[in-house]
Amino acid sequence: MNRRSFVLSCTLSMLAVAAAPTANASETLLTIQSGDGLIEMTDAALLDLPQVSFSTSSIWTEGVNTYSGPTLKSVLSEAGINGGSIELTAVNDYSVVIEYDTLEDEAPIVANRINGEAFSRREKGPLWLVYPFDSADRYKTEQIYSNSIWQLVRIAVK
């Protein structure tokens, strides 16, 4: 293989990795720290929870998209968490604290699918805390927008 072919091959390989939608189903996407210890959740584990889906626009995307995934409440319940201050942290260490009592039964969701497809870090994934922004004015506040953390990797009870 000549140098030009080698460089082209490496470039194409890097592009394929960067564009890959998510890690495999058995890779840990989310760690949850609670009084009960540490829980690691994979995409498959998140898909095993009851799924909620809604279509909405957002201030970060174009048009209306359909987001689906388990509710944050169901993810926390799976980890044995049913109250307190919950800290959510992104891959870049951006974090938000949400009070458990502010969570609704249907929102927000830990979206792991957009328009039925897994999505990559480049697309704000593979996990994004999403509210149904278009459904009510209460979801169009600075607080809700700042809570809408993408590239979510860690949850902890404060």
N, C-alpha and C positions, 0 to 999 in steps of 0.2 A: 504494500500500500504506500503510495507516495504521500508527501507532506500535505498537499492540497486535499487529497481524499481523507486523510486522517483528521485534519482540521474541520472539514465539512462533517464528517461522521461525529466528532466530539460536539460540535455545535448543535447538530440535530438531536443528539442524545440529551444535551442540557435543556433544549427547548421542550422536549417531550417530558422530562422530569418536572420542569416548571409549570407546564400546562396540565399535568395530571390532576384530576378532579379531587381526589382525597387519597389518603393512605388506605391500605387494605383493611378489610372489615375487622381484623383481629388486633390492629394497632390501637393503643390507647389514645383517645382524642381528648378526654376530659378526666381530670382527677378531682375528687371531692374529699375535702378534709372535714371531718366532723368529730364529735366526741367518741364516736364508734371506731375511729381510725381513718384509714385512707381507702377510698374506693376508686378504682380505675374503670372508666367506661369507654367502650369501643363503639364504633358506628353501629355494629350489630346489636349491642346492648341498648343503645338509644332507640333503634328501630323496633325493639321488642316492647318498648313502653307504648301506651296509647298515644296515637298521633293526632295532632290538630293541624288543620290546614286553613289558610285564608289568603285572599288576594289583596294586595295593597301597594300603593306607591310609597316611596321614601325620599328623604332629602338627599340620599347618597346614590340613588339608582335612577335610571330612566324608565319611565312608563310604570305599568302595574305588573307585578310579579306575584307568583303564588309561592308562599313559604310554607313548609311543613316540618314538623318535628314534635317531640314531646313538650308539654308545658314545663316551665321551670319548676312549678310546684310538684309535678310528678317526678322530675329528676331528683329534687330534694327529698321527696318522700321515699324514693328508692334507696337513698343514702341514710334514711332514718332521721331526717331533719324536718322539723315542723314548727319552727319559730326562730326568732332572733334576727340579728343583723347578718346578712349574707354578702360576702365579698366575692365579686367575680373579677377574674384577671385574664387579660389577653396575652397573646404570645409576646407582645412588646412591653409587657408589664403595666400597661394602662389598666386601672382597676376602678370599679364602682362598688358602692355599698348600697344594697337594697334591703329595706325592712321586709321581713317575711309577710307581715300583715298587709302590705300593699299589693301582694300578688293576687291575681284573680284566678279562677278555675280554668279559664281558657286563654289567658295571656299573662305574661309574655310566653313565647315558645323558644326553645333552644332549636332553632332551625338548622337542620342538616340536609335539607333539600330546597332548591329553588327551581320552580317550574318542573318538579319531579326528578331533578338531577342533583347528585352530590356536587359540591362546589369547592374550589381550591382556595388557598390562602390569598392568592392574587384577587379572588372574587369575594373576599371578606370571610372566607370559610376556614376550615370546614364546619365550624359552628358559629352561629350568630344569634344573639338574643334579639328577637324581633317582636314588636307589638303590631296590632292591626291599626296602623296609623290612620287610615281613611275611615274607620268605622265610628270614631267619636273624637270630639275636640279634646277630651282628656288625654288622648294619646299624641297630641301635637304640642307638647310643652318642652321647654329646655331640659327639664328633669328626665322626662321619658327619652328624649333624644340622647342625652348623655348616658342613660342606662343601657342603651341599645348597643352593647359591646359586641364587636365582631372579633374573629379569630380567638374566640373563647377557649381557654385551656385549663382553667383552674377555678374551683369554687371552694370557699372556706367559710365556716361559721366564725364570726368575730366574737 
